[in-house]
């Protein structure tokens, strides 16, 4: 999710001559959330990397007008809208750089965070370039981090949100599974694809638990992305994209509008 890591990733891919991978009706928003301020926090899955139509002033944060926070704000006209989500963000970046707009007037906060902390880019680099055993080993390292360290990091972020925006409805959104299994698909082996999906489930479970501990809603996007994974034939996720490496393994515009937006709207 961080561009600098993907720059290393694409160099490795080219040197290795890597092959490209193949790749409910929403509830009405609550009057409270729509009438008061909305602050969108998080990483590239919230900023909209992969959706295109990036806002020039957002720089390397790559905030998109097709990202789910922007789409929700356009549909519901909150009194204020602050879009501070940023590509590559980790929990520490949210704490240091994104919480400024929060206040007692904030009625809604959304966030995706934790994937970069757990080593998203390193996992995908290892799984694309190396063996099945190396891929599974790197995933196990990520899972160990999710067990030992991530809950404490999420707790710091969620506590800070509650302190700065005590009246807000907070919706913590998760991450989709990447791959449709049981199909013929060029690229990663079946064991790698299954392990990556299992890792997404593992991460979502930890995020859901941490959110529940703070009384926050968890928005599970795995259901809306079902049937739209890589290898599905109708993917809402970019596979490896050598022409725009930073967009690899991120939601498309359809993934933002069809996968993330309904989940946020239904959770508000």
N, C-alpha and C positions, 0 to 999 in steps of 0.2 A: 504493500500500500504506500510505501514511501518511495518517491521517485528515484532517489539516489541508489536505493537497493535494486530497483528495477533496471537502472542503467548498468549496474554490474551484471544483473541477470541477463540482459540482452547480449552483452559482450560474451558471456559464457555460452549462451545459446548459439551465437554465430560461430564461435570457435569450435563448438562441438557439432556444428552442422545439424542442430536440433530440428526436428520436424514439427510443423504446426499441429496443434491438437484440434480435432474436430469438436471439431467440436461435436361470491356471496355479496350480497348487497351491503355496502358500507353503512355503518350507523352514522347518524347526523352528529356533527361536532357539538359538544356542550356549549351552551350560551356563554358560560364563564370563560372557557378557553378562547372562543372567538372574539369576545368583547374586550379581553385584556391582551397583554403582550405575549408573543410567542418567541422563544429563543431556541434555535436549532444548533445543538452541539455535536461534536463527534469527529469521526475519521472520514476516510474517502467514501465509505458507503453512504454517509449522510451528505457529504459535500457534493456528490454526484459524479465522481470520476467514472468515466465510461459512458456517460449519458450525452456528452457533447454540450454545445451551447454554453460554454464557460463564461463567467462574468469577468471581464478584463481586469477590473480592480481587485479581484481576489488573488491574483498572482499564482504562485505555486500551490495555493490551497485548492485551486480548481473547483470552485463552487459553480454549480450548474443551474440554469433556469429550468432544467428538466429534472432536477433532484426532488425527491419527495417533500422536503421542507418547503421549498419554493412553491411547489404545486399546491400544497395544503394552504399556505398563506394566500395564494392567489384566489383560491376557491372560497376562503372563509373570512378574509379581510380582518385579521386581528388588529387591535389598536396600534400595535407596533410589531415589527418583525425584524429580529436580529439573527443573522445567518453567520455563525462563527465556526462551523464545522470546517475541518481542514484536512486535505490529503496527507497521509502519513502520521496523523496524530496518534499519540499514545496517551495513557491516563495522565502522565505528568504534563503533557502539552495542554490538555484540557484545563487542568488546574492553573497552569501558568498563563495561558493566553486566551481562553474562551469564555470565562465566566463573568466578564465585566458587565454585560448587559442585564444580568439577572438582578431582580429586585422584588419587593413585595407586590409590585404591580404585574409581575409575570404570572400569567395564567396557565401557560403550557410550555413544557420543556421536552424536547425529544433528543435522543442520543444513541449512537452506535459507538462502542468503544471496547477495546480488549483484544481485537484481532492482531494489531501490530505489537502489543505487549507480548502476546503469545508466540510471535515469530512467524506471522503469515508469509512474508516474502521469502524467508529462509526455507520454510517448509516447501513452498512451491518450487523454488530453485532446486532444492535437493531432489524432490520427487520427479522433476522433469529431466534433470541431467544425470541422475545416478540410479543405482540399482533399486530393486524392490526392497531389499533388506536395509539399505541406507535410508530410503524414504520412510519406512516404518520406524526406524530408529529415531529419525528426526522428529517424527510425529509423537513418539513416546516422550521425547524430551520436552516438546511443547505441552503435552498433557501433564507432565510433572510440574511445569511452571504454573499451569492452570490450577493444579491442586494446591501448590505450596505458596504461591506469591500473588497471583491475580486477584483472589478475593480481597486481600488487603488493599490492593491498588484501587479496585472498584469501590470499596468502602470509602476511601478518601474522597473520590470524585462524588459519589452519591451524597455523602455527608455535607460536602461543600455546596452542592446544589440545594439541598434542603435548608441549609443555613442562609443562603443568599436569596432563595425564592421560596419562602415558607408557604405561600398560598398556591403554588403551582401544581398542576397535574403533570407528573413526570412519566413519560413513556420511554422505556428502554427497549430498543429494537435489537433483534438478534441478527444472525447471519444465515444465508441459505446454504443448503447442501449444493455442492458444485456439480455433481455428475448424476446423470441417469444411468442406472446400472442395468445389466442384463441385455444390453444392446450392442450391436457391432459398431465399434468406434475406434478410429485411428488415433494413436497417441499413447497415453498412459495405459499400463496394464490394468486388468480388472482389480487386482489386489491393491494397487496404488489408489485407484479411484474409490474403492470401498473404504480404505483407510482414511482418505481425505474427508469423505462424507462423515465417517465416524468421528473424526476430529472436530468437524463443525458441530455435530450433535453434542459432543463433550463440552465444547466452549459455550454453546447456547445453554446447556444445563447449568453451568457455573454462573453465567450472567443472570439467568432467570432467578436462581437462588439468591444471589446478591441483591438483585432488584427487589425481590419479595421481602428481604430483611429490612428494607427501607420503606416498605409500603408503596413501592412504585409498580406501575403496570409493565408487564413484559409483552412486547409485540413479536410473536413468532411468525417469521416470514417463510418458514419451510413449507407451510401449507400452500401459500399463494404461489411459490416457485415450483411446486410439484408439477411435473409435466413440462417444465421450462428450464430444466438443467442443461448443462453442456452434454452433448450426445443425445439430446431428446429430439432433435430435428426442429425444435421451436424454442431455441435457447434465449433466455433473458439474461444470460451471463456471457461475457466475452471469454473465449478460450485464449490461448497464447496468441498475441497479436504483435508480430514483429514490426509492423509499421507504426504502431502506437503502443509501445511496451507498457506504459503506465496504466493503460486501460485493461490489461490482461486480468482475467478473473474478477472483474467488477461488473455490476449490473449495467445493462444497456438502458436506454431511455424507457423502453417497455418494461424493464425490470423495476425501474423506479416508480413508474405510474401504475403498473399492474401488480407488482410484487410488494413494494414498500408502502405506497400511499394508502391502499385500502386498509392495511394493518394499522397504520397510525390513526386513520380516521375512525376505525372501529374501536380503538382503545381510548379515544379522547372522551 
